[in-house]
Structures are given as structure tokens and as C-alpha cells.
Amino acid sequence: MTGQKGPTELQVFKTVLMHCIVIIAFPVISFFVSKIFIFDGILGLSTVTSNVYAAGVAVLVLHVALAAFIYRAYFDTPSKTPTKSD
């Protein structure tokens, strides 16, 4: 055994927790920010129209957050790869 190991359970937990918070919080925040400031404030759209557009923004943000999580889970490799010593 060479003593090299991958990420600890705590590091994996922190990474997954961070991604979960981003996946939950960012779409909600983006919905209200885009609705209040952009669609209601700047553009002056009706309530229903601004809700629909803000929901579209939230869906796009959610897809970006999910893509980041999937990319990190699929392509992220441990910094140290185990080597076999004979």
C-alpha cells in the first residue's frame, strides 16, 4: 500500500452539499431577481408575462447548475492517482 488516497468522505460531502445548495438556491434567487428587477422593473411587463419569463430564466439557471454538477461528478479525478509499486 502506497498511502495515497482520493478525497476524504468529508470533502465529497462538502462538494455534494455545495452543489445541492446551488441547485436549490440559484434558480429561486434568479427567478425573483429577474422578475422584480428586469421584467417588472426595467421592461414593465404584466405580472403573468414576467412570471413566465422569470420561470424560463430559473429553468436555464437550473440546467446550468445541474450541468456543472454532472461535469464535476463525471470528469473530476482525484489529484493523486494511485500507483502500483512492485
C-alpha positions, 0 to 999 in steps of 0.5 A, a space after each residue: 500500500 502506497 498511502 495515497 488516497 482520493 478525497 476524504 468522505 468529508 470533502 465529497 460531502 462538502 462538494 455534494 452539499 455545495 452543489 445541492 445548495 446551488 441547485 436549490 438556491 440559484 434558480 429561486 434567487 434568479 427567478 425573483 431577481 429577474 422578475 422584480 428587477 428586469 421584467 417588472 422593473 426595467 421592461 414593465 411587463 404584466 405580472 403573468 408575462 414576467 412570471 413566465 419569463 422569470 420561470 424560463 430564466 430559473 429553468 436555464 439557471 437550473 440546467 446550468 447548475 445541474 450541468 456543472 454538477 454532472 461535469 464535476 461528478 463525471 470528469 473530476 479525478 482525484 489529484 493523486 492517482 494511485 500507483 502500483 509499486 512492485 
